[in-house]
Amino acid sequence: MKQNLLILLLLFSATLLKSQESYFKIEHFGVYIPNKSIMLNFPNLNKEQIKDKIFRFIKEKNFVYKPFLSGESRVVFRDFSFICKKDKCKADIVAKNFFYLDYGDGFVKLSFENEIYSSIVGAKLSINNNDDVASENNLPFGYYEFSAPYKYEEVYPESIFTYNKSGKATLRNQDTLKIFSDFYSQYIIDLNLFLKK
């Protein structure tokens, strides 16, 4: 009996990991959704129930609702949060994400846009109501470089990839890649679980 339970648990874990891996792709140029959107199905919920749950999800997570980007059957929210801190990723890495949730009876179709910033000097970043990002005391920060030329690896220690003269990208920070993958997959996992409860 214990063996059967263990086998079922392992199969469930493997399925969950596989589904997490397929949500987002991280390559030398950025993070994206392979099919441009993710479809989540909720056959027991109608459109109004889904809309209500989306707004409760946004409130519970302290995301920022974007009414001017939202519309009929679409809710847009923004999140601004750490992906990783310097002690793990060699720089403080912060993401500004916009999630577009198109919904109807029984489904949510999610797409997103993002900007990712990094600072190796510990700049404390903030965001205003217009979604502009600035640093406290004007400490330097910039757009995160997913890939750095091999000659400048020391300048961009936080980059996940490096590339050679011919432009071929090579993975160099496996741990950072996993942190990014887990960070983005968690949005989908959380939304899916929230709408199902």
C-alpha positions as CSV (number, residue, x, y, z in Angstrom):
1,M,0.0,0.0,0.0
2,K,2.8,2.4,0.9
3,Q,4.6,1.6,-2.3
4,N,1.5,2.4,-4.4
5,L,1.1,5.7,-2.5
6,L,4.7,6.6,-3.1
7,I,4.5,5.8,-6.8
8,L,1.4,7.9,-7.1
9,L,3.1,10.8,-5.3
10,L,6.1,10.5,-7.5
11,L,4.0,10.5,-10.7
12,F,2.1,13.5,-9.4
13,S,5.3,15.4,-8.6
14,A,6.8,14.6,-12.0
15,T,3.6,15.8,-13.8
16,L,3.6,19.0,-11.7
17,L,7.3,19.6,-12.5
18,K,6.7,19.0,-16.2
19,S,3.8,21.4,-16.3
20,Q,5.8,24.0,-14.4
21,E,8.7,23.7,-16.9
22,S,6.3,24.3,-19.8
23,Y,4.8,27.6,-18.6
24,F,7.7,29.9,-19.4
25,K,10.9,29.7,-21.4
26,I,14.1,31.5,-20.4
27,E,16.6,32.0,-23.2
28,H,19.6,34.3,-23.9
29,F,17.2,37.2,-24.8
30,G,14.6,37.0,-22.1
31,V,11.6,35.3,-20.5
32,Y,8.6,34.4,-22.6
33,I,5.6,32.1,-22.9
34,P,6.3,29.6,-25.7
35,N,2.8,29.8,-27.2
36,K,2.4,33.5,-26.3
37,S,-0.4,32.6,-23.8
38,I,-1.3,30.1,-21.2
39,M,-4.8,28.7,-21.1
40,L,-6.2,27.7,-17.7
41,N,-9.5,25.8,-17.5
42,F,-12.1,26.2,-14.8
43,P,-15.1,24.2,-16.1
44,N,-17.2,24.8,-12.9
45,L,-16.9,28.6,-13.0
46,N,-18.8,31.1,-15.1
47,K,-17.4,34.4,-16.4
48,E,-18.6,36.5,-13.5
49,Q,-17.3,34.0,-10.9
50,I,-13.9,34.0,-12.6
51,K,-13.8,37.8,-12.8
52,D,-14.7,38.0,-9.1
53,K,-11.9,35.5,-8.2
54,I,-9.3,37.4,-10.3
55,F,-10.0,40.6,-8.4
56,R,-9.8,38.8,-5.1
57,F,-6.5,37.2,-6.2
58,I,-5.1,40.6,-7.2
59,K,-6.1,42.1,-3.8
60,E,-4.7,39.2,-1.8
61,K,-1.4,39.2,-3.6
62,N,-1.1,43.1,-3.4
63,F,-0.7,43.4,-7.1
64,V,-1.7,46.6,-8.9
65,Y,-4.9,46.5,-11.0
66,K,-4.4,48.5,-14.3
67,P,-7.9,49.8,-15.2
68,F,-6.7,51.6,-18.4
69,L,-5.2,48.4,-19.8
70,S,-8.2,46.3,-18.8
71,G,-11.5,46.0,-20.6
72,E,-14.4,43.8,-21.4
73,S,-13.4,40.3,-20.5
74,R,-9.8,41.4,-19.7
75,V,-8.2,42.2,-16.4
76,V,-4.6,43.5,-16.3
77,F,-2.4,43.7,-13.2
78,R,1.1,44.7,-12.5
79,D,3.6,43.2,-10.1
80,F,7.0,44.7,-9.1
81,S,9.1,42.3,-7.0
82,F,12.4,40.7,-6.4
83,I,13.3,37.7,-8.5
84,C,16.5,37.2,-6.6
85,K,18.9,39.0,-4.3
86,K,22.6,39.6,-4.7
87,D,23.7,36.9,-2.3
88,K,22.2,34.2,-4.6
89,C,22.3,35.8,-8.1
90,K,25.3,38.1,-7.9
91,A,23.0,41.1,-8.3
92,D,19.7,42.3,-7.0
93,I,17.2,41.4,-9.8
94,V,13.8,42.9,-9.8
95,A,10.9,42.3,-12.3
96,K,8.2,44.6,-13.5
97,N,5.5,42.3,-14.9
98,F,2.2,43.0,-16.5
99,F,-0.2,40.1,-16.7
100,Y,-3.1,40.2,-19.1
101,L,-5.9,37.9,-18.1
102,D,-8.6,37.3,-20.8
103,Y,-11.4,35.3,-19.4
104,G,-14.8,33.9,-20.1
105,D,-17.0,31.0,-19.0
106,G,-14.7,28.3,-17.8
107,F,-11.3,29.7,-18.8
108,V,-8.5,32.3,-18.3
109,K,-6.0,33.0,-21.0
110,L,-2.9,34.6,-19.6
111,S,-0.2,36.6,-21.5
112,F,2.4,38.9,-20.1
113,E,5.0,41.6,-20.7
114,N,8.0,42.3,-18.5
115,E,11.0,44.4,-17.8
116,I,13.7,43.1,-15.6
117,Y,16.3,45.3,-13.8
118,S,19.5,44.5,-12.0
119,S,21.9,46.3,-9.7
120,I,25.2,44.9,-8.5
121,V,25.6,47.9,-6.0
122,G,22.4,47.2,-4.1
123,A,20.2,50.0,-5.5
124,K,16.8,50.1,-3.8
125,L,14.3,50.3,-6.7
126,S,10.8,51.8,-6.5
127,I,8.0,52.2,-9.0
128,N,5.4,54.9,-9.3
129,N,1.7,54.9,-10.4
130,N,2.9,55.5,-14.0
131,D,5.0,52.4,-13.8
132,D,8.3,54.3,-13.9
133,V,11.2,52.7,-12.1
134,A,13.8,54.7,-10.2
135,S,16.5,54.0,-7.6
136,E,16.8,55.6,-4.2
137,N,19.7,58.2,-4.1
138,N,20.2,57.6,-7.9
139,L,22.3,54.5,-7.3
140,P,23.0,52.8,-10.6
141,F,20.8,50.0,-12.0
142,G,19.9,48.9,-15.5
143,Y,18.0,46.4,-17.6
144,Y,19.0,42.9,-16.7
145,E,21.3,41.3,-19.3
146,F,20.3,37.6,-19.8
147,S,23.4,37.0,-21.9
148,A,26.8,38.7,-21.7
149,P,29.7,38.5,-24.1
150,Y,32.4,36.1,-22.8
151,K,34.9,38.9,-22.7
152,Y,32.7,40.8,-20.2
153,E,31.6,38.0,-17.9
154,E,33.0,39.9,-14.9
155,V,31.0,43.0,-15.8
156,Y,27.8,41.0,-15.9
157,P,28.3,38.3,-13.3
158,E,24.5,37.9,-12.9
159,S,23.8,36.9,-16.5
160,I,22.4,33.5,-17.0
161,F,24.1,33.0,-20.4
162,T,27.3,34.0,-22.0
163,Y,28.0,34.0,-25.7
164,N,31.1,33.7,-27.9
165,K,32.3,35.6,-31.0
166,S,29.9,33.7,-33.2
167,G,27.0,34.6,-31.0
168,K,26.4,31.1,-29.6
169,A,24.9,31.3,-26.1
170,T,26.0,29.0,-23.4
171,L,24.4,28.5,-20.0
172,R,26.7,29.6,-17.2
173,N,24.4,30.2,-14.2
174,Q,22.1,27.2,-13.8
175,D,21.0,28.2,-10.3
176,T,19.9,31.6,-11.5
177,L,18.0,30.0,-14.4
178,K,16.1,27.8,-12.0
179,I,15.3,30.8,-9.7
180,F,13.8,32.6,-12.7
181,S,11.9,29.6,-13.8
182,D,10.5,29.0,-10.3
183,F,9.7,32.7,-9.9
184,Y,7.6,32.9,-13.1
185,S,5.9,29.5,-12.7
186,Q,4.7,30.5,-9.3
187,Y,2.4,33.1,-10.7
188,I,0.6,30.5,-12.7
189,I,0.5,28.0,-9.9
190,D,-0.9,30.6,-7.5
191,L,-3.5,31.9,-9.9
192,N,-4.6,28.3,-10.8
193,L,-4.9,27.3,-7.2
194,F,-6.7,30.4,-6.2
195,L,-9.3,30.2,-8.9
196,K,-9.9,26.5,-8.1
197,K,-10.6,27.0,-4.4
